[in-house]
């Protein structure tokens, strides 16, 4: 993914045809015939080094959501109910 691509144009998963090779010597000829030929193998997009740029509004909303999660899970009521396994 080049630097000039935005988050909306991430590459999709691609597929390639690969030969299926039966390696089990203990199957019948009928089963071997049934499981021969090519199959479609997924080729995931290489995004490990991609730079993700999110809109400022989305970043702000996600930070607000994270703060709310931290606030709601750090209250005494949540912690005591969570430890005892009860839900209200």
Protein Blocks (a to p, Z undefined) as FASTA:
>chain_A
ZZkbcfklcccddddddddddfbfkbcfklmmmmgcjddddddddfklpccdddfklmmm
mmmmmmmmmmmmmgfklmmmmmnopaZZ
